[in-house]
Amino acid sequence: MAKYPYLLLPSSKGYVVKPMIKVRLGYKKTHKIIPIPIPALIDSGADVCFCSKDIGMWLGIDFRKKESKEFRAADNQNFPTYNEKVTLYACHKQYDCYFYFSDTLPKDLPIILGLRGFFDHFHVCFDQRSQTMDIN
């Protein structure tokens, strides 16, 4: 079991602590892999995994050929996404999973790891008091 500390992020109130890990994404069709790990929010309230459309464009995903699918955010606003299978490199594993790419994600949260795509591959235990999480 690996223990990961929560990450400290700046906010309007000074800072906020979030359960995040660093991950990389790859796209087999273009053979591109993000060279530097990117912080990703581990979100048990997200049904699926989300990613910034900018990252998808860097990977070479052609969104013009994709149908959009709308999701509803916690603030009750709908946002469009585009689904594509990518390779997720996380917690010393790599596997293919579907991400929903959107240009409406917060800039400080470019990747959100949800139930389908992350929690179905790992056992995650959050410890809010110590601001750590165990992932195996």
C-alpha positions as CSV (number, residue, x, y, z in Angstrom):
1,M,0.0,0.0,0.0
2,A,1.4,3.4,-1.0
3,K,0.7,6.5,1.1
4,Y,0.3,9.9,-0.7
5,P,0.1,13.3,0.9
6,Y,-2.7,15.7,-0.1
7,L,-1.4,18.6,-2.2
8,L,-1.5,22.3,-1.1
9,L,-3.1,24.6,-3.6
10,P,-3.4,28.4,-3.5
11,S,-6.9,29.8,-3.1
12,S,-8.7,33.0,-2.4
13,K,-8.6,32.2,1.3
14,G,-4.8,31.5,1.3
15,Y,-4.6,27.8,0.5
16,V,-6.6,24.6,0.3
17,V,-5.5,21.0,0.7
18,K,-6.8,18.5,-1.9
19,P,-6.4,14.7,-2.4
20,M,-4.2,14.7,-5.6
21,I,-1.6,12.6,-7.1
22,K,0.7,13.1,-10.1
23,V,-0.2,11.2,-13.3
24,R,0.7,11.0,-16.9
25,L,-1.5,10.3,-19.9
26,G,-0.6,8.7,-23.2
27,Y,-2.4,8.3,-26.5
28,K,-1.6,5.2,-28.6
29,K,-2.8,6.6,-31.9
30,T,-0.1,9.3,-31.8
31,H,2.4,7.6,-29.6
32,K,2.5,10.7,-27.4
33,I,2.9,10.6,-23.6
34,I,2.9,13.6,-21.3
35,P,6.5,13.9,-20.3
36,I,6.0,15.6,-16.9
37,P,3.5,14.2,-14.4
38,I,0.5,16.4,-13.8
39,P,-1.4,16.8,-10.5
40,A,-4.8,15.0,-10.7
41,L,-7.7,15.3,-8.3
42,I,-8.9,12.0,-6.8
43,D,-12.7,12.6,-6.8
44,S,-15.0,9.9,-5.5
45,G,-17.9,12.1,-6.4
46,A,-17.0,12.0,-10.1
47,D,-18.6,9.1,-12.1
48,V,-15.9,9.1,-14.7
49,C,-12.4,10.6,-15.4
50,F,-12.2,14.1,-16.9
51,C,-9.3,15.9,-18.5
52,S,-8.6,19.3,-19.9
53,K,-9.2,19.5,-23.7
54,D,-5.8,21.3,-24.0
55,I,-4.1,18.2,-22.8
56,G,-6.1,16.1,-25.2
57,M,-5.1,18.4,-28.1
58,W,-1.4,18.1,-27.1
59,L,-1.8,14.3,-27.2
60,G,-3.1,14.6,-30.7
61,I,-6.8,13.7,-30.2
62,D,-8.9,14.9,-33.0
63,F,-12.1,16.2,-31.3
64,R,-13.7,17.3,-34.6
65,K,-14.6,13.7,-35.2
66,K,-16.1,13.1,-31.8
67,E,-19.7,13.5,-30.6
68,S,-20.1,15.6,-27.4
69,K,-21.7,14.3,-24.2
70,E,-22.9,16.7,-21.5
71,F,-22.3,16.2,-17.8
72,R,-23.7,18.2,-14.9
73,A,-21.2,19.7,-12.5
74,A,-21.6,20.1,-8.7
75,D,-22.8,23.7,-9.3
76,N,-25.7,22.3,-11.4
77,Q,-24.2,23.6,-14.7
78,N,-24.0,21.4,-17.8
79,F,-20.7,21.2,-19.6
80,P,-19.8,19.4,-22.9
81,T,-17.1,16.6,-23.1
82,Y,-15.6,14.4,-25.7
83,N,-14.8,10.7,-24.8
84,E,-11.5,9.0,-25.8
85,K,-9.5,6.1,-24.6
86,V,-6.1,7.0,-23.3
87,T,-3.4,5.3,-21.2
88,L,-3.3,6.4,-17.6
89,Y,0.1,6.2,-15.8
90,A,-0.7,6.3,-12.1
91,C,0.6,4.8,-8.8
92,H,3.2,2.6,-10.6
93,K,0.6,1.1,-13.0
94,Q,-0.4,1.9,-16.5
95,Y,-3.7,0.9,-18.2
96,D,-6.1,2.1,-20.8
97,C,-9.3,3.9,-19.7
98,Y,-11.8,6.4,-21.1
99,F,-11.5,10.1,-20.2
100,Y,-14.0,12.8,-21.0
101,F,-12.2,15.8,-22.3
102,S,-13.6,19.3,-21.7
103,D,-12.4,22.9,-22.0
104,T,-14.4,24.0,-19.0
105,L,-12.4,22.3,-16.2
106,P,-10.7,24.6,-13.7
107,K,-7.2,25.4,-14.7
108,D,-5.8,24.2,-11.4
109,L,-7.6,20.9,-11.8
110,P,-6.7,19.7,-15.3
111,I,-7.3,16.0,-14.6
112,I,-10.0,14.5,-12.4
113,L,-9.9,10.8,-11.5
114,G,-13.4,9.3,-11.0
115,L,-15.1,6.1,-10.2
116,R,-14.9,4.5,-13.6
117,G,-11.3,4.7,-14.7
118,F,-9.6,5.1,-11.4
119,F,-11.5,3.8,-8.4
120,D,-12.4,0.6,-10.3
121,H,-8.6,-0.1,-10.6
122,F,-7.4,0.9,-7.1
123,H,-8.5,0.7,-3.5
124,V,-8.4,4.3,-2.1
125,C,-8.6,5.2,1.6
126,F,-8.8,8.9,2.5
127,D,-7.4,10.0,5.9
128,Q,-8.6,13.6,6.3
129,R,-7.0,14.1,9.7
130,S,-3.5,13.3,8.5
131,Q,-4.3,14.7,5.0
132,T,-3.0,11.5,3.3
133,M,-4.5,8.7,1.3
134,D,-3.6,5.1,0.9
135,I,-3.8,3.8,-2.7
136,N,-3.2,0.2,-3.7
